[in-house]
């Protein structure tokens, strides 16, 4: 299996949606649109054009409405439909530690 030895994420050029408890005031919000819109605002606040994204890794633990195509839909929201962003949908268990960049590199992703 090919291993990427020069893959990196530039300092300050990463984003992850915050983890929260969905039993509170956010229980009726769709996590897909919430995460994509939050990520879009983050990019715009940092003055980074969201269309710079070349690929999207979309990870989730719980299925929601529109879950089947969430990776494509979130990319569309993130770039405001100005660019098609291909993505990989990753379904994870809650107690599974994050795969991390080294794990993705080992997988050839």
C-alpha positions in Angstrom: 0.0 0.0 0.0 1.3 3.4 -0.9 2.2 5.8 1.9 2.2 9.5 1.5 5.3 10.9 3.2 4.9 14.6 2.3 1.2 15.0 3.1 0.6 17.9 5.5 -2.1 20.3 6.7 -0.8 23.9 6.8 -0.8 25.5 10.3 -4.0 27.5 10.7 -5.5 26.0 7.5 -7.6 23.3 9.1 -11.2 23.3 10.4 -13.3 20.9 12.3 -16.9 21.5 13.5 -17.3 21.7 17.3 -18.7 18.7 19.1 -21.8 19.5 21.1 -24.6 17.6 22.8 -27.6 17.4 20.5 -30.1 17.0 23.3 -30.1 20.7 24.1 -31.2 23.7 22.0 -29.6 22.3 18.9 -31.6 19.1 18.8 -33.7 20.2 15.8 -30.8 21.6 13.8 -29.5 19.6 10.9 -25.8 18.9 11.6 -24.9 18.8 7.9 -26.1 22.3 7.1 -25.0 23.6 10.5 -21.4 22.3 10.0 -21.2 23.4 6.4 -22.4 26.9 7.1 -20.2 27.2 10.1 -17.2 26.1 8.0 -18.1 28.6 5.3 -18.2 31.4 7.8 -14.8 30.3 9.2 -13.2 30.4 5.7 -14.7 33.8 5.0 -13.6 35.2 8.4 -10.0 34.0 7.7 -10.3 35.6 4.2 -9.8 32.2 2.5 -11.7 31.4 -0.6 -13.7 28.2 0.1 -13.3 27.1 -3.5 -9.7 26.4 -2.7 -10.9 23.1 -1.3 -10.0 20.2 -3.6 -11.5 17.3 -1.7 -13.7 16.9 1.3 -13.6 14.2 4.1 -17.0 14.1 5.7 -17.2 12.2 9.0 -20.3 11.5 11.0 -21.5 9.3 13.8 -25.3 9.6 13.7 -27.5 9.4 10.6 -29.7 12.4 9.8 -32.1 13.6 7.2 -30.2 13.8 3.8 -27.4 11.7 5.4 -26.9 9.6 2.2 -25.4 12.5 0.2 -24.2 14.7 3.1 -20.6 14.8 1.9 -21.7 16.3 -1.5 -24.3 18.6 -0.1 -22.0 20.1 2.6 -19.4 20.7 -0.1 -22.0 22.5 -2.2 -23.0 24.7 0.8 -19.4 25.4 1.7 -18.5 26.7 -1.8 -21.9 28.3 -2.4 -22.3 26.1 -5.4 -19.3 27.8 -7.2 -17.3 24.6 -7.4 -18.0 20.8 -7.3 -16.0 19.4 -4.4 -15.7 15.6 -4.5 -15.8 14.0 -1.1 -15.4 10.9 0.9 -18.1 9.9 3.4 -16.6 8.4 6.6 -19.0 6.8 9.0 -17.4 6.4 12.4 -18.4 5.0 15.8 -18.5 7.4 18.7 -15.9 5.5 20.8 -13.5 5.2 17.8 -10.5 7.6 18.1 -10.0 9.9 15.1 -8.1 8.3 12.2 -5.8 11.3 11.8 -3.6 12.4 8.9 -1.2 9.4 9.3 -4.1 7.0 9.2 -5.4 8.5 6.0 -1.9 8.4 4.5 -1.7 4.7 5.3 -5.1 4.1 3.7 -3.8 5.8 0.5 -6.4 8.6 0.9 
